[in-house]
Amino acid sequence: MSEHLEQVALFNWAKLSNKKFPELALMYSIPNGSHRHIAVARKLKAEGVKRGVPDICLPVARGGYHGLYIELKKPKGTTRAGKPTKEQVQWLSDLGEQGYLAVLCVGWEAARKTIDGYLES
C-alpha cells in the first residue's frame, strides 16, 4: 500500500470514529510531499510550503502537549517502505521542543493507535 493509501485509510478511520472523538474533525493533512510541476512547486514554496513538515496535524491539546503532528510512512515489508528524511526528523524534533507531540508512525494502524492514546490522555 502506498503512503497515499495509508493516509486515506487513517482519515477514513477518523471519519468513522468521530462519535468517540469529535476532536478528529479538526485533524488535517499537510500536502508537502507530492511531486508537482515545477511552476506549481515554486508557487507553493513562495506561499510558505516547507520541506519536511509532518503529514498530519491534530490541533487538539492533550496531556500537556499543544497538539499532535504525525509523519506517516509505509510499513516495512512493502515495496519502497518509507524512511524519514533528515528534514522530517528535524521538524519532529523542533516541534517537540515547542510543546507538541511530534512522532513518526509506520503505517496507518500505528498512527491510529497513537491518536487513540493521545486523545485518551
DSSP file (Angstrom, degrees, kcal/mol; ACC not computed):
  #  RESIDUE AA STRUCTURE BP1 BP2  ACC     N-H-->O    O-->H-N    N-H-->O    O-->H-N    TCO  KAPPA ALPHA  PHI   PSI    X-CA   Y-CA   Z-CA
    1    1 A M              0   0    0      0, 0.0    77,-0.0     0, 0.0     2,-0.0   0.000 360.0 360.0 360.0 139.8    0.0    0.0    0.0
    2    2 A S     >  -     0   0    0      1,-0.1     4,-2.3    72,-0.1     5,-0.2  -0.289 360.0-108.5 -77.5 165.0    1.3    3.5   -0.8
    3    3 A E  H  > S+     0   0    0      1,-0.2     4,-2.5     2,-0.2     5,-0.2   0.885 122.0  57.8 -60.2 -36.5    1.7    6.3    1.7
    4    4 A H  H  > S+     0   0    0      1,-0.2     4,-2.4     2,-0.2    -1,-0.2   0.946 108.1  44.1 -57.0 -49.7   -1.2    7.9    0.0
    5    5 A L  H  > S+     0   0    0      1,-0.2     4,-2.4     2,-0.2    -1,-0.2   0.845 110.6  55.5 -68.0 -33.0   -3.4    4.9    0.7
    6    6 A E  H  X S+     0   0    0     -4,-2.3     4,-1.9     2,-0.2    -1,-0.2   0.931 110.9  44.9 -60.9 -45.0   -2.1    4.6    4.3
    7    7 A Q  H  X S+     0   0    0     -4,-2.5     4,-2.4     2,-0.2    -2,-0.2   0.889 111.1  52.6 -69.1 -38.8   -3.2    8.2    4.8
    8    8 A V  H  X S+     0   0    0     -4,-2.4     4,-2.3     1,-0.2    -1,-0.2   0.920 108.8  51.2 -60.3 -43.5   -6.6    7.7    3.2
    9    9 A A  H  X S+     0   0    0     -4,-2.4     4,-2.3     1,-0.2    -2,-0.2   0.901 109.4  50.7 -60.9 -41.3   -7.1    4.7    5.5
   10   10 A L  H  X S+     0   0    0     -4,-1.9     4,-2.2     1,-0.2    -2,-0.2   0.924 111.8  45.9 -63.6 -44.7   -6.3    6.8    8.5
   11   11 A F  H  X S+     0   0    0     -4,-2.4     4,-1.9     2,-0.2    -1,-0.2   0.825 110.5  53.9 -71.5 -29.3   -8.7    9.6    7.5
   12   12 A N  H  X S+     0   0    0     -4,-2.3     4,-1.8    -5,-0.2    -1,-0.2   0.920 109.2  48.9 -65.1 -43.5  -11.4    7.1    6.8
   13   13 A W  H  X S+     0   0    0     -4,-2.3     4,-1.3     1,-0.2    -2,-0.2   0.916 108.6  54.4 -59.2 -42.8  -11.0    5.6   10.3
   14   14 A A  H  < S+     0   0    0     -4,-2.2     3,-0.3     1,-0.2     4,-0.3   0.893 106.0  51.4 -60.6 -40.7  -11.1    9.2   11.7
   15   15 A K  H >< S+     0   0    0     -4,-1.9     3,-0.8     1,-0.2    -1,-0.2   0.894 112.0  47.0 -62.2 -39.3  -14.5    9.8    9.9
   16   16 A L  H 3< S+     0   0    0     -4,-1.8     3,-0.3     1,-0.2    -1,-0.2   0.684 112.7  50.5 -75.0 -18.2  -15.8    6.5   11.5
   17   17 A S  T 3X S+     0   0    0     -4,-1.3     4,-2.6    -3,-0.3     3,-0.4   0.267  74.3 106.7-103.7  10.1  -14.5    7.4   14.9
   18   18 A N  T <4 S+     0   0    0     -3,-0.8    -1,-0.2    -4,-0.3     7,-0.1   0.724  74.6  58.3 -68.6 -20.0  -15.9   10.9   15.2
   19   19 A K  T  4 S+     0   0    0     -3,-0.3    -1,-0.2     1,-0.1    -2,-0.1   0.904 113.0  39.0 -72.7 -39.9  -18.6    9.9   17.7
   20   20 A K  T  4 S+     0   0    0     -3,-0.4    -2,-0.2     1,-0.3    -1,-0.1   0.901 135.0  22.3 -72.3 -41.9  -16.0    8.6   20.1
   21   21 A F    ><  +     0   0    0     -4,-2.6     3,-2.1    -7,-0.2    -1,-0.3  -0.761  62.6 176.8-129.3  84.2  -13.6   11.5   19.4
   22   22 A P  G >  S+     0   0    0      0, 0.0     3,-1.8     0, 0.0     4,-0.2   0.768  77.5  74.5 -58.7 -23.5  -15.4   14.6   18.0
   23   23 A E  G >  S+     0   0    0      1,-0.3     3,-2.3     2,-0.2     4,-0.3   0.710  74.4  80.3 -62.3 -20.1  -12.0   16.4   18.0
   24   24 A L  G X  S+     0   0    0     -3,-2.1     3,-1.3     1,-0.3    -1,-0.3   0.710  74.4  75.5 -62.5 -17.9  -11.0   14.3   15.0
   25   25 A A  G <  S+     0   0    0     -3,-1.8    -1,-0.3     1,-0.3    -2,-0.2   0.739  92.2  55.4 -63.3 -20.4  -13.0   16.7   12.9
   26   26 A L  G <  S+     0   0    0     -3,-2.3    -1,-0.3    -4,-0.2    -2,-0.2   0.580  82.4 108.9 -87.3 -11.2  -10.0   19.1   13.4
   27   27 A M    <   +     0   0    0     -3,-1.3     2,-0.3    -4,-0.3    31,-0.2  -0.441  45.6 170.7 -69.9 137.3   -7.4   16.7   12.0
   28   28 A Y  E     -A   57   0A   0     29,-2.4    29,-2.7    -2,-0.1     2,-0.3  -0.962  29.3-117.8-144.6 161.4   -6.0   17.7    8.6
   29   29 A S  E     -A   56   0A   0     -2,-0.3    27,-0.3    27,-0.2    26,-0.1  -0.686  14.4-141.0 -99.4 155.7   -3.2   16.7    6.2
   30   30 A I        -     0   0    0     25,-3.2     2,-2.3    -2,-0.3     3,-0.4  -0.943  15.5-146.5-115.7 105.2   -0.4   18.9    5.1
   31   31 A P        +     0   0    0      0, 0.0    24,-0.1     0, 0.0     3,-0.1  -0.408  54.4 125.2 -80.0  72.4    0.3   18.3    1.4
   32   32 A N        +     0   0    0     -2,-2.3    23,-0.1    21,-0.2    21,-0.0   0.786  58.5  59.7 -94.4 -31.3    4.0   18.8    1.3
   33   33 A G  S    S+     0   0    0     -3,-0.4    -1,-0.1    20,-0.1     2,-0.1   0.413  71.7 112.0 -91.4   1.6    5.3   15.6   -0.3
   34   34 A S        -     0   0    0      1,-0.1     2,-0.5    -3,-0.1     0, 0.0  -0.361  69.4-113.8 -77.4 153.1    3.7   15.3   -3.7
   35   35 A H        +     0   0    0     -2,-0.1     2,-0.3     6,-0.0    -1,-0.1  -0.732  45.9 178.1 -81.4 130.5    5.6   15.6   -7.0
   36   36 A R        -     0   0    0     -2,-0.5     2,-0.1     2,-0.0     0, 0.0  -0.874  37.7 -85.3-132.0 161.4    4.4   18.7   -8.8
   37   37 A H     >  -     0   0    0     -2,-0.3     4,-2.6     1,-0.1     3,-0.4  -0.408  48.3-114.1 -59.9 144.7    5.1   20.6  -11.9
   38   38 A I  H  > S+     0   0    0      1,-0.2     4,-2.3     2,-0.2     5,-0.2   0.835 115.4  54.1 -57.0 -36.8    8.0   23.0  -11.3
   39   39 A A  H  > S+     0   0    0      2,-0.2     4,-1.9     1,-0.2    -1,-0.2   0.904 110.9  45.5 -65.4 -40.5    5.8   26.1  -11.7
   40   40 A V  H  > S+     0   0    0     -3,-0.4     4,-2.7     2,-0.2     5,-0.2   0.914 111.3  53.0 -67.7 -42.8    3.4   24.8   -9.0
   41   41 A A  H  X S+     0   0    0     -4,-2.6     4,-2.4     1,-0.2    -2,-0.2   0.906 109.7  48.5 -59.7 -42.5    6.2   23.9   -6.7
   42   42 A R  H  X S+     0   0    0     -4,-2.3     4,-2.3    -5,-0.2    -1,-0.2   0.913 111.2  50.3 -64.1 -42.2    7.7   27.4   -7.0
   43   43 A K  H  X S+     0   0    0     -4,-1.9     4,-1.4     2,-0.2    -2,-0.2   0.933 112.2  46.7 -61.8 -46.4    4.3   28.9   -6.3
   44   44 A L  H  <>S+     0   0    0     -4,-2.7     5,-2.4     1,-0.2     4,-0.4   0.890 110.6  52.6 -64.6 -39.4    3.8   26.7   -3.2
   45   45 A K  H ><5S+     0   0    0     -4,-2.4     3,-1.3     1,-0.2    -1,-0.2   0.915 108.1  51.3 -61.8 -42.1    7.3   27.5   -1.9
   46   46 A A  H 3<5S+     0   0    0     -4,-2.3    -1,-0.2     1,-0.3    -2,-0.2   0.811 106.6  55.6 -63.7 -29.2    6.6   31.2   -2.3
   47   47 A E  T 3<5S-     0   0    0     -4,-1.4    -1,-0.3    -5,-0.2    -2,-0.2   0.517 130.8 -92.6 -81.5  -5.9    3.4   30.6   -0.3
   48   48 A G  T < 5 +     0   0    0     -3,-1.3    -3,-0.2    -4,-0.4     2,-0.2   0.497  68.8 154.3 111.0   3.9    5.3   29.1    2.6
   49   49 A V      < -     0   0    0     -5,-2.4     2,-0.4    -8,-0.1    -1,-0.3  -0.469  27.6-161.1 -63.7 134.2    5.3   25.3    1.9
   50   50 A K    >   -     0   0    0     -2,-0.2     3,-1.2     0, 0.0     2,-0.1  -0.956  19.1-110.2-126.8 140.4    8.4   23.9    3.6
   51   51 A R  T 3  S+     0   0    0     -2,-0.4   -18,-0.0     1,-0.2   -19,-0.0  -0.419  98.4  20.8 -65.4 133.7   10.3   20.6    3.1
   52   52 A G  T 3  S+     0   0    0      1,-0.3    -1,-0.2    -2,-0.1    40,-0.1   0.287  76.3 146.2  96.0  -9.8   10.0   18.1    5.9
   53   53 A V    <   -     0   0    0     -3,-1.2    -1,-0.3     1,-0.1   -21,-0.2  -0.383  59.4 -98.3 -60.9 136.7    6.8   19.4    7.6
   54   54 A P        -     0   0    0      0, 0.0    17,-0.2     0, 0.0    -1,-0.1  -0.093  25.5-122.2 -57.7 158.4    4.9   16.4    9.0
   55   55 A D  S    S+     0   0    0     15,-0.6   -25,-3.2     1,-0.1     2,-0.4   0.799  86.8  35.6 -71.2 -33.6    2.0   14.9    7.0
   56   56 A I  E     -AB  29  70A   0     14,-2.2    14,-2.4   -27,-0.3     2,-0.4  -0.957  58.4-167.1-134.5 140.4   -0.8   15.2    9.6
   57   57 A C  E     -AB  28  69A   0    -29,-2.7   -29,-2.4    -2,-0.4    12,-0.2  -0.994   7.5-172.9-128.1 134.8   -1.8   17.7   12.3
   58   58 A L  E     - B   0  68A   0     10,-3.0     2,-2.5    -2,-0.4    10,-2.3  -0.893  14.0-159.8-120.5  96.7   -4.3   17.3   15.1
   59   59 A P        +     0   0    0      0, 0.0     2,-0.4     0, 0.0     8,-0.1  -0.325  49.5 119.5 -81.3  62.3   -4.5   20.7   16.7
   60   60 A V        -     0   0    0     -2,-2.5     2,-0.3     8,-0.1    -2,-0.1  -0.992  61.3-129.4-129.3 123.4   -6.0   19.5   20.0
   61   61 A A        +     0   0    0     -2,-0.4     2,-0.3     6,-0.1     5,-0.2  -0.541  40.1 153.3 -75.2 134.9   -4.3   20.0   23.3
   62   62 A R  B >   +D   65   0B   0      3,-1.1     3,-2.9    -2,-0.3     5,-0.1  -0.976  55.5   4.8-156.4 148.0   -3.9   16.8   25.5
   63   63 A G  T 3  S-     0   0    0      1,-0.3     3,-0.1    -2,-0.3    56,-0.0   0.755 130.2 -49.6  51.8  33.5   -1.5   15.5   28.2
   64   64 A G  T 3  S+     0   0    0      1,-0.3    -1,-0.3     2,-0.0     2,-0.3   0.448 113.6 116.1  86.4  -0.4    0.5   18.7   28.4
   65   65 A Y  B <   -D   62   0B   0     -3,-2.9    -3,-1.1     1,-0.1    -1,-0.3  -0.727  64.9-138.6-100.4 151.9    1.0   19.0   24.6
   66   66 A H  S    S-     0   0    0     33,-2.7     2,-0.3    -2,-0.3    34,-0.2   0.754  77.0 -43.6 -75.5 -26.5   -0.3   21.8   22.4
   67   67 A G        -     0   0    0     32,-0.4    34,-2.4    -8,-0.1     2,-0.4  -0.963  62.4 -88.6 174.8-178.5   -1.3   19.3   19.6
   68   68 A L  E     -Bc  58 101A   0    -10,-2.3   -10,-3.0    -2,-0.3     2,-0.4  -0.962  25.8-171.9-123.4 131.6   -0.1   16.2   17.7
   69   69 A Y  E     -Bc  57 102A   0     32,-2.8    34,-2.4    -2,-0.4     2,-0.4  -0.970   8.5-165.6-118.4 139.1    1.9   16.0   14.5
   70   70 A I  E     -Bc  56 103A   0    -14,-2.4   -14,-2.2    -2,-0.4     2,-0.7  -0.989  15.4-159.3-128.4 128.4    2.4   12.7   12.6
   71   71 A E  E     - c   0 104A   0     32,-2.7    34,-2.8    -2,-0.4     2,-0.5  -0.942  26.7-153.6 -97.5 115.4    4.9   11.9    9.9
   72   72 A L  E     + c   0 105A   0     -2,-0.7     2,-0.3    32,-0.2    34,-0.2  -0.799  16.5 179.1-100.3 128.8    3.3    8.8    8.3
   73   73 A K  E     - c   0 106A   0     32,-2.6    34,-2.9    -2,-0.5     3,-0.1  -0.878  34.5 -97.7-123.6 157.4    5.4    6.2    6.5
   74   74 A K        -     0   0    0     -2,-0.3     8,-0.2    32,-0.2     3,-0.1  -0.404  51.1 -97.6 -67.6 148.8    4.6    3.0    4.7
   75   75 A P    >   -     0   0    0      0, 0.0     3,-1.3     0, 0.0    -1,-0.1  -0.286  41.8 -97.0 -66.0 153.2    5.1   -0.2    6.7
   76   76 A K  T 3  S+     0   0    0      1,-0.2     3,-0.1     5,-0.1     6,-0.0  -0.358 109.3  42.7 -63.8 150.6    8.3   -2.2    6.4
   77   77 A G  T 3  S+     0   0    0      1,-0.4    -1,-0.2    -3,-0.1     2,-0.2   0.331  91.7 107.4  90.8  -8.1    8.0   -5.1    4.1
   78   78 A T  S X  S-     0   0    0     -3,-1.3     3,-1.1     1,-0.1    -1,-0.4  -0.627  88.0 -79.7 -95.8 162.6    6.1   -3.1    1.5
   79   79 A T  T 3  S-     0   0    0      1,-0.3     3,-0.1    -2,-0.2    -1,-0.1  -0.415 114.4  -1.7 -61.6 129.5    7.5   -2.0   -1.8
   80   80 A R  T 3  S-     0   0    0     -2,-0.2    -1,-0.3     1,-0.1    -6,-0.2   0.926  86.6-154.3  53.5  52.5    9.7    1.1   -1.2
   81   81 A A    <   -     0   0    0     -3,-1.1    -1,-0.1     1,-0.1     2,-0.1  -0.318  23.2-109.5 -55.9 137.0    9.0    1.3    2.5
   82   82 A G        -     0   0    0     -8,-0.2    -1,-0.1    -3,-0.1    -9,-0.1  -0.391  30.7-169.4 -78.8 146.9    9.4    4.9    3.6
   83   83 A K        -     0   0    0     -2,-0.1     2,-0.1   -10,-0.0    -9,-0.0  -0.976  32.2-104.9-126.8 144.4   12.2    6.3    5.7
   84   84 A P        -     0   0    0      0, 0.0     2,-0.1     0, 0.0   -11,-0.0  -0.391  31.4-126.5 -69.7 146.1   12.1    9.9    7.1
   85   85 A T     >  -     0   0    0      1,-0.1     4,-2.3    -2,-0.1     5,-0.2  -0.378  27.8-106.1 -79.3 167.6   14.3   12.5    5.6
   86   86 A K  H  > S+     0   0    0      1,-0.2     4,-2.1     2,-0.2     5,-0.1   0.859 123.5  54.3 -64.1 -32.9   16.7   14.5    7.7
   87   87 A E  H  > S+     0   0    0      2,-0.2     4,-2.4     1,-0.2    -1,-0.2   0.891 107.8  49.3 -66.3 -38.9   14.4   17.5    7.3
   88   88 A Q  H  > S+     0   0    0      2,-0.2     4,-2.4     1,-0.2    -2,-0.2   0.919 110.8  49.5 -65.7 -43.4   11.4   15.4    8.6
   89   89 A V  H  X S+     0   0    0     -4,-2.3     4,-2.1     1,-0.2    -1,-0.2   0.906 111.5  50.2 -60.9 -41.6   13.5   14.2   11.6
   90   90 A Q  H  X S+     0   0    0     -4,-2.1     4,-3.1     2,-0.2     5,-0.2   0.915 109.1  50.7 -65.0 -43.6   14.5   17.8   12.3
   91   91 A W  H  X S+     0   0    0     -4,-2.4     4,-3.0     2,-0.2     5,-0.3   0.924 109.5  50.7 -59.7 -44.8   10.9   19.0   12.1
   92   92 A L  H  X S+     0   0    0     -4,-2.4     4,-1.9     1,-0.2    -1,-0.2   0.918 113.8  45.5 -59.6 -42.9    9.7   16.3   14.5
   93   93 A S  H  X S+     0   0    0     -4,-2.1     4,-2.0     2,-0.2    -2,-0.2   0.937 114.0  47.7 -64.8 -47.8   12.5   17.3   16.9
   94   94 A D  H  X S+     0   0    0     -4,-3.1     4,-0.9     1,-0.2    -2,-0.2   0.898 111.6  49.9 -63.2 -41.5   11.8   21.1   16.6
   95   95 A L  H ><>S+     0   0    0     -4,-3.0     5,-2.1     1,-0.2     3,-0.6   0.893 108.4  54.0 -64.5 -38.8    8.0   20.6   17.1
   96   96 A G  H ><5S+     0   0    0     -4,-1.9     3,-1.5    -5,-0.3    -1,-0.2   0.894 104.9  53.9 -60.3 -40.1    8.7   18.5   20.2
   97   97 A E  H 3<5S+     0   0    0     -4,-2.0    -1,-0.2     1,-0.3    -2,-0.2   0.739 104.9  56.1 -65.9 -22.2   10.8   21.3   21.6
   98   98 A Q  T <<5S-     0   0    0     -4,-0.9    -1,-0.3    -3,-0.6    -2,-0.2   0.346 128.7 -92.9 -93.3   5.9    7.9   23.7   21.1
   99   99 A G  T < 5S+     0   0    0     -3,-1.5   -33,-2.7     1,-0.3   -32,-0.4   0.638  85.0 123.9  97.2  14.7    5.5   21.6   23.2
  100  100 A Y      < -     0   0    0     -5,-2.1     2,-0.8   -35,-0.2    -1,-0.3  -0.785  64.9-122.3-102.7 150.5    3.9   19.4   20.5
  101  101 A L  E     +c   68   0A   0    -34,-2.4   -32,-2.8    -2,-0.3     2,-0.5  -0.859  40.1 178.5 -84.9 115.0    3.8   15.6   20.4
  102  102 A A  E     +c   69   0A   0     -2,-0.8     2,-0.3   -34,-0.2   -32,-0.2  -0.968   6.9 167.1-128.0 114.3    5.5   15.0   17.1
  103  103 A V  E     -c   70   0A   0    -34,-2.4   -32,-2.7    -2,-0.5     2,-0.5  -0.874  37.4-125.7-133.4 156.5    6.0   11.4   16.0
  104  104 A L  E     -c   71   0A   0     -2,-0.3     2,-0.4   -34,-0.2   -32,-0.2  -0.900  29.5-168.6 -97.0 126.9    6.9    9.1   13.2
  105  105 A C  E     -c   72   0A   0    -34,-2.8   -32,-2.6    -2,-0.5     2,-0.8  -0.976  14.3-148.3-120.2 131.4    4.3    6.4   12.6
  106  106 A V  E    S-c   73   0A   0     -2,-0.4     4,-0.3   -34,-0.2   -32,-0.2  -0.859  72.4  -3.4-100.1 104.3    4.9    3.5   10.3
  107  107 A G  S  > S-     0   0    0    -34,-2.9     4,-1.6    -2,-0.8     3,-0.3   0.127  85.3 -89.4  92.3 151.2    1.5    2.5    8.8
  108  108 A W  H  > S+     0   0    0      1,-0.2     4,-2.7     2,-0.2     5,-0.1   0.814 122.7  59.0 -66.3 -30.5   -2.0    3.9    9.4
  109  109 A E  H  > S+     0   0    0      2,-0.2     4,-2.3     1,-0.2    -1,-0.2   0.883 104.9  49.6 -68.5 -36.3   -2.7    1.5   12.2
  110  110 A A  H  > S+     0   0    0     -4,-0.3     4,-2.2    -3,-0.3    -1,-0.2   0.895 111.8  49.5 -65.3 -39.2    0.3    2.8   14.2
  111  111 A A  H  X S+     0   0    0     -4,-1.6     4,-2.7     2,-0.2    -2,-0.2   0.912 109.3  52.0 -64.8 -41.9   -1.0    6.3   13.6
  112  112 A R  H  X S+     0   0    0     -4,-2.7     4,-2.9     1,-0.2    -2,-0.2   0.928 110.3  48.0 -59.5 -45.6   -4.5    5.3   14.7
  113  113 A K  H  X S+     0   0    0     -4,-2.3     4,-2.6     1,-0.2    -1,-0.2   0.894 111.4  50.8 -63.5 -39.6   -3.1    3.8   17.9
  114  114 A T  H  X S+     0   0    0     -4,-2.2     4,-2.4     2,-0.2    -2,-0.2   0.933 112.4  45.9 -62.5 -46.0   -1.0    7.0   18.5
  115  115 A I  H  X S+     0   0    0     -4,-2.7     4,-2.9     2,-0.2     5,-0.3   0.919 111.9  51.6 -64.7 -44.5   -4.1    9.2   18.0
  116  116 A D  H  X S+     0   0    0     -4,-2.9     4,-1.8     1,-0.2    -2,-0.2   0.953 113.5  44.5 -54.4 -52.1   -6.2    6.9   20.3
  117  117 A G  H  X S+     0   0    0     -4,-2.6     4,-0.6     1,-0.2    -1,-0.2   0.886 113.9  50.3 -62.0 -39.8   -3.7    7.1   23.0
  118  118 A Y  H >< S+     0   0    0     -4,-2.4     3,-1.0    -5,-0.2    -2,-0.2   0.943 112.5  44.9 -64.4 -49.2   -3.2   10.8   22.6
  119  119 A L  H 3< S+     0   0    0     -4,-2.9    -1,-0.2     1,-0.3    -2,-0.2   0.770 112.0  53.1 -69.8 -25.4   -6.9   11.7   22.7
  120  120 A E  H 3<        0   0    0     -4,-1.8    -1,-0.3    -5,-0.3    -2,-0.2   0.559 360.0 360.0 -84.8  -7.6   -7.5    9.4   25.7
  121  121 A S    <<        0   0    0     -3,-1.0   -58,-0.2    -4,-0.6    -1,-0.2   0.487 360.0 360.0 -79.2 360.0   -4.7   11.0   27.8
